[in-house]
Each structure stands twice: as structure tokens, then as C-alpha cells.
Amino acid sequence: MKGILSVLNEWTAKIGNFFKNLMSKNESNKGASSSQHMKNSMSGLRLENPIKSVGMKLFLIFLVSILFFVLTVGFTSYNISKGVIQKKVADASEQTIIQAGQKLDIMYTVYEDLSMQILLDDEMKRLLVDSEAVNKGSYDYLQMRQKISDKLNVYTYSNKTIKALHLFRPTGEPIAASGGSTSKETLIQEPWFKKITDDNGRASWIETRTSGFVDTSSGSNTAAFALGRVLKNTSTNSTQAVLLMEINVDAVGKELADIQMGEGGQTIIITPEMNIAYATDKAAIGKPTVLDITPDILKDEARSAMNGKKDLQLVYYKSAKTGWYLLGAMPIAELVKDAKAISNVTWIMALVAALIAVGIGILVAKMIGKPVIMLRNLMKEGEQGNLTVRMNVQSQDEIGQLGHSFNQMMEKITVLVQQTNRSAQEVLETATELSDASKKTATSAKEIAIATEEIAGGASSLAVESERGNELTHSIGMQMKAVVNSNIVMGTAATDVQKSSEQGIQYMSELILKTNATEEMTRNMVEKVDNLKESTRSIRKILEVLSNVSKQTNILSLNATIEAARAGAAGKGFMVVADEIRKLADQSRQSIAIVGQITETIQKEIDETVKALSNAYPIFQEQILSVKEADLIFKEVQSHMGGFIGQLSEVTESISQLDASQLVLNDAMTNVSAVAEESSATSQEVASLSSEQLNISSGLVRLSDKLEQLSNSLQESLSKFDV
């Protein structure tokens, strides 16, 4: 990549120098005088910034476009092929890992079956029961332990991958081992021992330890993983012993020896806690994995994933027996190394495309950039005032047409400048004559304007005073009309108030009558409620009598029942009648109780009604007094409004007389103001015409001076052009 960039920088510098050298060349095939002048002027014009030229821009467009498409196609092909190769290898490796994992599950099943065989061994059960009954310090106990060890050795010899078999008491105390020697320490605090006892008879797989689990007589420190089970007494379901089967980790290595994950790849077994249970590197066993793997990555059912750094392709299989993961890790860089050839070819093609773009750019610069720069330099000459420059047109394309149009434009501009120069001279002579005549006219107009302004000033003062008097009389008349209208409104309002007070008096009389009737009705209601209260007392007395009757009837029915019982069979009919009477008495008593409750409720409601009416009666009394006072107030308002209406009539008559006098005065002031305004308008019109004439004369003088200045400036500007 750095090599390509250096080549591009070198070619960019060469193209820049080409454009700089292009500007230093002289024009040929022109007229003798004009071509020599143009050569001298163009020799000092060079391209200040080659990047801004049209040729360089077209070159960069070709270069970037070609490189973009070549690199896009190449790297797209590279990424697609890399993904396909990675997926195919991952699929093949996944099948290999699944098959290996299934083989390991079969091996794990063999060990579980062997542990179950030990659990079901009747002789082993008998020896364990007998060892519990023997004194631990006696010779018989040693003999018993030896027999158990011999029994375990039989299973060890049957499978060479088993490192050792151990039996422990539930308290962690060792019983026997397949080598004849056991640990002297209790192992109840060991995490793996607690896991076995917690599983309560199920097979417990314990991850690999580099030096084993229990010290044996052989002193071997080879790595091993273990299988544990709890042995129970079938009759009492109590725990007899704890079995620990240590398995050499090389047993797994033999099953995985044929698996190859490619150069830099590895095959390991890890636990759900991400600790290594098996690896070809024995030093890594029992330690956390360094492959940047988390449990979340291995939860996917696809059995294929990427590690956290995205640099390893992972394929895995979770054992149904141990719950451990058989993991194959392959470096992605190694998987896709064959696809690197596409990337290298892409860079080579990009370099070739860059060289082609450079060639095309130089060709375009010669065809387009050189004529455009030449035309730009000729236009700069024309900008400095040289209108004799022309472009030597040889091609018939758009550049040639542009040069031809430039030559025609310069010829027309030359003719226009010559005509303008002649016209400017004529305008300058005319402006001088016009300036002299304007100065004489301005002097005369100034004297006339001074005289007319004095006349107009006096007429304006008279008109202003008369206008002010007219405005004052008009304002007084408007105020008088407003007073008359207000007086009429007040009279109408006073009449309405008087009518409203009369209606109020009438309404108050009716309200007094209705209030008295309401008071009478309230008094009658209180008397009727008192009578109703007495009636409820009478009902309660009647209910008490009926209650006593019900009680006596109940007693009589009870006596009749007793007598019927004494009479025996002869009194059964009478007993039925007595029982019905007793039921009727109970129903009567219940009905009387209900009626009593209703009567009690009515009594309470009557008491509350009497209390409410007693509280409302004083309020009615106060309302009657308030109504009578309001009636007196309405009558006083009616009396006062009658006198107020009489006074308003007298004021209205006086204002009407004053309004008639004001109309006469207003007509007189209007006539005076009209005459003054007419005089002032005439004077002002004369003064305005004189001022306007003076302004026009002054403007003519200014325009004449300005026209003279412009003529001189135009001549100076045209003198810069060479025609």
C-alpha cells in the first residue's frame, strides 16, 4: 500500500511540473507585432496552483474512479471468498467435533456403568457393612480394608485408563483405595467431595486436576479428572460410602489425537466455568482459558461461534454426560490465507489502473488543459487593456469554437471602445456649454425665489390664525352636541330607573304576600308534624300491647304442648295445633319487631323534621323584615328620581339655546378661514414655482459639472486600451 502511494505522489508531482512548463511556452503562428507582444506577456504568466486546473481535475477524476471500481470489485470478491471459505471450514470442523464429542460421551458412559457396577456389587456392600461393625484399631479391620482394596483393584485392572478408585466414609474419612494406600486426612471439606454428596447417588463429574485428587502410594502426579458416586444401603437408604474414580486425562487425549484444527488451532475441553479440563499443553489444564470465551458465546445452538476478539473460529459440542464443552479453535487468519491471493491481485490491478489513469490524465491535459490555459492568459492580457490579442485557432472542436468566439468578442469590444472614445469627446464639449448657461439661469431664479418667499410667509401666517379659530369654534360645537346627547341619554336612563323602581315596588309587595303565606304554611306544617309525632307514640303503645299478646300466646302454646305431651297419643292432634299457634306467635312477634323498627325510624325522621322546621322559622321571620326594608328603599328611589328628571329637562333646554348661538359663530369663522386659505395657497404656489425653478437651475449646474467630470473620466479610461 505504501509503495502505491509513493508512485501516485511521484506521478502527481510530474503532472504538476508538466502544467507549469506548459505555461512557459510561447505562442506561435501569429502576426509579427501582436505575436511578439503576446509572447513577452505570456512568458511571465505561470500556473500558481496546478491542482485547480481543469486538466488536473480530470486526471484526478479518472484516477479515483478507476481505483474505486477496481478496489471495490477486488475487496468485495476477497470478502465473499473469505466468508465462504470460513463457513465451509467451520461446517466441516463442526461435524468432526460433534463426532469426537459423541465418542467421548460413549467413553464417559463406560465409566458411569463401571461405577454403577461397583454400587450394585453385593460382595462390596457386605464388606462395607462388616467394616462398620469391626473396631477400627483391630487387625480384623485391616483385613477388611485389604479385601475392599483387592476388590477395587479388580475394577482398576479391567480398565487401564483408571488411575485409582477410592472409597470414603460419609464423614470424609478414607476406607480403601485401589492401590492399597489411602490418604490419612479427612476430605469432607473438599469442594469435589461436597459435590458428590450433594448429587445423592447421581454420577458427578469433577474437572481435571494436574496432580490428581488423593495422594496414592505410587506418588504419580499425572493429571486426572474424576467420577464420583454415593453408595447407599438399599435396606436403610443410608449412605454407606463415597466412591471416587480418578481417570487419567490421557484417555481423552487418545480419543482426540486424530482431530486437527489446522496450523495454530487447538482442541480443548472446557467446563461451564471456562476452566480447561483437557488440552495438549498439560500446563494449561485446570486454569481458565485464554481464548477470550464467555459462557454466553457457547449458548448458541448452532455449535459454531466467534470468540470475543473475533480472531478465532470456534466449533463446540456440549457433552450430555459431563456438561463439558469439546471446543475446536481455529485462527481465522489461517483459514482465509488462501483468499489473500485475491487481495494481492486486487492491489496489482489497482497499481496498473493507476498507471493507465496517469496516462489518460496526461493525454487529457494536453488536449484540454493547454488550450484552456492559453485562453485564460489571453483574457488576462485583455483585462490589462490590450485589445489586440487574438487566439490562434486550429481545431474545430468546442475548444476551437471557444477561441473563435473569443477573437470575435475582442474585435467587437475594440470597435465599441473606439466609438465610445469619439462620443466622449463630443459629450465633453456639450457639457461645457451647458454648464455656462445653467449658471446664468440659476442666478436669476435665486433672486425671484427670495421675493416670492416673503409674500408667501405673510399669507401663510394669516391662513394659520384663521384656521386655528375655525378649529376652535368647530371643537366647541362638537362638545355642545356631545353634552346634548349625554343629557338625552341621562334623561332616558332616569326614566328607565323610575320605571324599574315602580316594578320593584310591585314585585316587593307580591313577595311580602308570598312570604306571609309561606310563614303560615310552615306554622301549619309544624302543627301537623307534632300531631304525627303523637300518632307514632300511639302506634308504639299498640305495638307494645301486641308484643305482650304475642308473648302470652307463645306461653299458652308452650303450655298446650306440655299438656298434649302428657296426654300421650290422644293429644298429638292438639300438639300440632299448639305448635302452629306457637309458630304464628313467633311470626307475629317478628312482624311486630319489624313494625316497631319502622315506627322508630319514622319517629326519628319526625323529630329531625320538627328540628329543621324550628330552625327555619326564625329565618322566615328575618326574610320578611328584609323584604319590607327593601320595599321602603324602592319607594325612596322613586321619589328622588322624579325630581332628578325635572332638573334634567331644564338643563336640556338651556343647552339647546347655546347650541344655536354656536352654529352662527361657526359659520362666520368658516368664511374668514376660507378667504385666508385661498390667499395663502396662491402665495405658496408662486413661491413653490420660484423654488422649483431655482432647484432646477441648481440641478442643471450640478449635472453639467458631473457630465464634464464623467467625460474626462471616460477619456482617461479609454486611453488605457490599445486599439
Disulfide bonds with the S-S distance in Angstrom:
none
